[in-house]
């Protein structure tokens, strides 16, 4: 089974899927074949999903940066002496 999955992964990566094309290319061609109103809805959905994802990621990064600013500073050790037991 592992060999079958590895072969499937290799075919998808090289673009030799079920119809000889990669998954991304198949999706783009299917969207291109839609009627114009349907195509606009699908593209707007993708656009909205991507912008929401990046906005959420930006907020998380900003919160993480603010959190790092308020972490206490611990000085590094200045000696290399081995502690006594």
The 8 nearest C-alpha neighbors of each residue, nearest first, counted from 0:
[[1, 3, 2, 4, 5, 6, 7, 8],
 [2, 0, 4, 3, 5, 6, 7, 8],
 [1, 3, 5, 0, 4, 6, 7, 8],
 [4, 2, 0, 6, 1, 5, 7, 8],
 [5, 3, 7, 1, 6, 2, 8, 0],
 [4, 6, 2, 8, 3, 7, 1, 9],
 [7, 5, 9, 3, 4, 8, 2, 10],
 [8, 6, 4, 10, 9, 5, 11, 3],
 [7, 9, 5, 11, 6, 10, 4, 12],
 [8, 10, 6, 12, 7, 11, 5, 13],
 [11, 9, 15, 7, 13, 12, 8, 16],
 [10, 12, 14, 8, 16, 9, 13, 21],
 [13, 11, 9, 10, 14, 8, 21, 15],
 [12, 14, 10, 11, 15, 9, 21, 16],
 [21, 13, 15, 20, 11, 12, 16, 10],
 [16, 14, 19, 10, 20, 13, 11, 21],
 [15, 17, 19, 11, 20, 18, 21, 14],
 [16, 18, 19, 15, 20, 21, 11, 10],
 [19, 17, 16, 20, 15, 21, 25, 14],
 [18, 20, 15, 16, 17, 14, 21, 10],
 [21, 19, 14, 15, 16, 18, 24, 25],
 [14, 20, 22, 24, 23, 16, 11, 15],
 [21, 23, 25, 24, 26, 20, 11, 16],
 [24, 22, 26, 25, 21, 27, 20, 28],
 [23, 25, 27, 21, 26, 22, 28, 20],
 [24, 26, 22, 28, 23, 27, 29, 21],
 [27, 25, 29, 23, 24, 28, 30, 22],
 [28, 26, 30, 24, 29, 25, 31, 23],
 [29, 27, 31, 25, 30, 26, 24, 32],
 [28, 30, 26, 32, 31, 27, 25, 33],
 [29, 31, 27, 32, 28, 33, 38, 26],
 [30, 32, 28, 29, 33, 27, 38, 34],
 [33, 31, 29, 30, 28, 34, 38, 27],
 [34, 32, 30, 38, 31, 37, 35, 29],
 [33, 35, 37, 36, 38, 32, 31, 39],
 [34, 36, 38, 37, 39, 33, 40, 31],
 [37, 35, 39, 38, 34, 40, 33, 41],
 [38, 36, 40, 34, 39, 35, 33, 41],
 [37, 39, 35, 41, 33, 40, 36, 34],
 [40, 38, 42, 36, 37, 41, 43, 35],
 [41, 39, 37, 43, 38, 42, 44, 36],
 [40, 42, 44, 38, 43, 39, 37, 45],
 [41, 43, 45, 39, 44, 40, 46, 38],
 [44, 42, 46, 40, 45, 41, 39, 47],
 [45, 43, 41, 47, 42, 46, 40, 48],
 [46, 44, 42, 48, 43, 47, 49, 41],
 [47, 45, 43, 49, 44, 48, 42, 50],
 [46, 48, 44, 50, 45, 49, 43, 51],
 [49, 47, 45, 51, 46, 50, 44, 52],
 [48, 50, 52, 46, 51, 47, 45, 53],
 [49, 51, 53, 47, 52, 48, 54, 46],
 [52, 50, 54, 48, 49, 53, 47, 55],
 [51, 53, 49, 55, 50, 54, 48, 56],
 [52, 54, 56, 50, 55, 51, 57, 49],
 [55, 53, 57, 51, 56, 52, 50, 58],
 [56, 54, 58, 52, 57, 53, 51, 59],
 [55, 57, 53, 59, 58, 54, 52, 60],
 [56, 58, 54, 60, 55, 59, 53, 61],
 [57, 59, 61, 55, 56, 60, 62, 54],
 [58, 60, 56, 62, 57, 61, 63, 55],
 [61, 59, 63, 57, 58, 62, 64, 56],
 [60, 62, 64, 58, 63, 59, 57, 65],
 [63, 61, 65, 59, 64, 60, 66, 58],
 [64, 62, 66, 60, 61, 65, 59, 67],
 [63, 65, 61, 67, 66, 62, 60, 68],
 [66, 64, 62, 68, 63, 67, 61, 69],
 [65, 67, 63, 64, 68, 69, 62, 70],
 [66, 68, 64, 70, 69, 65, 63, 62],
 [67, 69, 65, 66, 70, 64, 71, 63],
 [70, 68, 66, 67, 71, 65, 72, 64],
 [71, 69, 67, 68, 72, 66, 65, 73],
 [72, 70, 69, 73, 68, 67, 74, 66],
 [71, 73, 74, 70, 69, 75, 68, 67],
 [72, 74, 71, 75, 70, 76, 77, 69],
 [75, 73, 72, 76, 77, 71, 78, 70],
 [74, 76, 77, 73, 78, 72, 79, 71],
 [77, 75, 78, 74, 79, 73, 80, 81],
 [76, 78, 75, 79, 74, 80, 73, 81],
 [79, 77, 80, 76, 81, 75, 82, 74],
 [78, 80, 81, 77, 76, 82, 75, 83],
 [79, 81, 78, 82, 83, 77, 76, 84],
 [80, 82, 79, 83, 78, 84, 76, 77],
 [81, 83, 80, 84, 79, 78, 76, 77],
 [84, 82, 81, 80, 79, 78, 76, 77],
 [83, 82, 81, 80, 79, 78, 76, 77]]
